[in-house]
């Protein structure tokens, strides 16, 4: 697998959280991303559309530390597991 994607619904605001996996030497590099659509409302609420997009720019500051902590915990968990060759394993 190259990625694990989770669909999120925050009471109408839809988002996805994705862990992308890439070979890195003898290990795996994991990139954890959060994506959300913040549309500008068509009902004349331009101010709130702009505010929503501005809010989106601050998401890294709001959840970045949690994502970093989660990646650190994932790394510690996986490094503590015994080595196993799972080449060719089909789920």
HELIX and SHEET records of a PDB file:
HELIX    1   1 UNK A   46  UNK A   57  1                                  12    
HELIX    2   2 UNK A   59  UNK A   79  1                                  21    
SHEET    1   A 3 UNK A   3  UNK A  10  0                                        
SHEET    2   A 3 UNK A  13  UNK A  24 -1                                        
SHEET    3   A 3 UNK A  27  UNK A  36 -1                                        
END                                                                             
